[in-house]
Amino acid sequence: MSDEETFGAEAHSNLPAAMDKVVQSMSMGRKAKTNASDGETASRQVILRATEVHHDRWKEAAAKQNVSMSEFIRTVCNVAASDLLDCKHPLEFRKIYPWSDTCLKCGTRLK
């Protein structure tokens, strides 16, 4: 005799409510090993598609660094964003005012 026959359809009707209750009690912040600063939570989600080969390579690379695949991808993306967006020129190329800090070499406003 199957569970459906034993408990009827009523047993399945409580599942969405039970899952909602579990989700409400969950902490949606980053885990301690994700190197998040105090009070910082991971509130945004990025969904991407990858080939099976890419997925397996990223998972293997993350395991080699002893981090989760999410943390591995987060770290790689943050490094790439920093390389593209942050000014790396020395201080001598900056025009600094109390209200503004601008690089004269690349035009990036730093403050």
GIZI-V466733 format. One record per helix or strand. SS is the DSSP state (2 for helix, 1 for strand). FROM is the first residue (numbers start at 1). LEN is the number of residues. Records with the same first field share a line. If there is no record, write none. Layout:
SS->FROM-LEN + FROM-LEN
//
This chain:
2->3-5 + 10-4 + 15-11 + 32-3 + 52-13 + 69-17 + 91-3
1->94-4 + 100-4 + 109-1
//
